[in-house]
């Protein structure tokens, strides 16, 4: 597959990396072939000149690259064509466009070629594992990469840090994701596409944890005419997030705006905007409306947790039976434990009226939220529900202790950082 080039995305940093990459690639390929400087340069140039080429200390005539790469069984002209667009930039474009299939195709073609070194291929495989939700394998790679970061070029390091933040976000590790993305936002990014991708992910993470000021800061830095035109789905999603962040008590015209964004969207973007609409309606106590709205979606662990909260807020038992049926469609992973606990709590109360068991599960849930999983909206509503259940079980001291911690500000997200 030939990668299409977009206009107006090359920065000065790109030009610098363009000049550097062949020398770095030559060195890495030589080392992968277990060749010494003397072996590679024989009959082409001096050892010292090859060393200067590999360390980007000299302007190189193309004839030297042609001869040196030929010794490594690489056609330099084909290599140049393949490297015309930096592959991590292309993968980040796929991320912004929600084009997982295109990303998979790009990675597949790249892995079949001889134009990438092991580190580059490992980073591609890491992204492929995240796309395919192979998170255990992704974590193993991330831990392994932590020992290699000093050997990464700027674009590779930026891409790796982005992938670790994306991994943490998609595995509901809010604290890890938050810390990673804050660090990355302040890093010198290699081009505009890296900036778009990092800030785009940052907005999702900040929205998730309720970091309103940081969301608004990076929203203003990201959203512009160019970004909105090239990545309209992401722009619509962030517009919906912004509406809810500015106020839960939306005016009628803002309700209409959310509905319009929802109708225009599709795929993951549509689900994200649906989540914003559900939060809005929940805050307005429109619980049955939320439950009916959820029928349009196959349940995910996160959506089923919200549905469980809603079931506890309505009297009609039919929604509890429906919740049990929808649970059969959900696959919980290790990082979804808090979402599963919320489901179990709802069933214990609505189906068996067992408040004691529900209370014990809820205590486990609240501790788990503190340690790992955090969604500001769910955490707030679960905290209120926990207080109600604690009082219902006669656990007044526990309820009062939790209320006091809330009043003292100990249960806001920054406390966990």
Secondary structure, 3 states (H helix, E strand, C coil): CCCCCCCCCCCHHHHHHHHHHHHHHHHHHHHHCCCCHHHHHCCCCCHHHHHHHHCCCCCCCHHHHHHHHHHCCCCHHHHHHHCCCCHHHHHHHHHHCCCHHHHHHHHHHHHHCCCCCHHHHHHHHHHHHHHCCCHHHHHHHHHHHCCCHHHCCHHHHHHHHHHHHHHHHHCCCHHHHHHHHHHHHCCCCCCHHHHHHHHHHHHHHHHHHCCHHHHHHHHHHHCCHHHHHHCHHHHHHHHHHHHHHHCCCCCHHHHHHHHHHHHHCCHHHHHHHHHHHHHHHHHCCCHHHHHHHHCCCCCCHHHHHHHHHHHHHCCCCHHHHHHHHHHCCCCCCHHHHHHHHHHHHHHHHHCCCCHHHHHHHHHHHHHHHHHCCCCHHHHHHHHHHHHHHHHHCCCHHHHHHHHHHHHCCCCCHHHHC
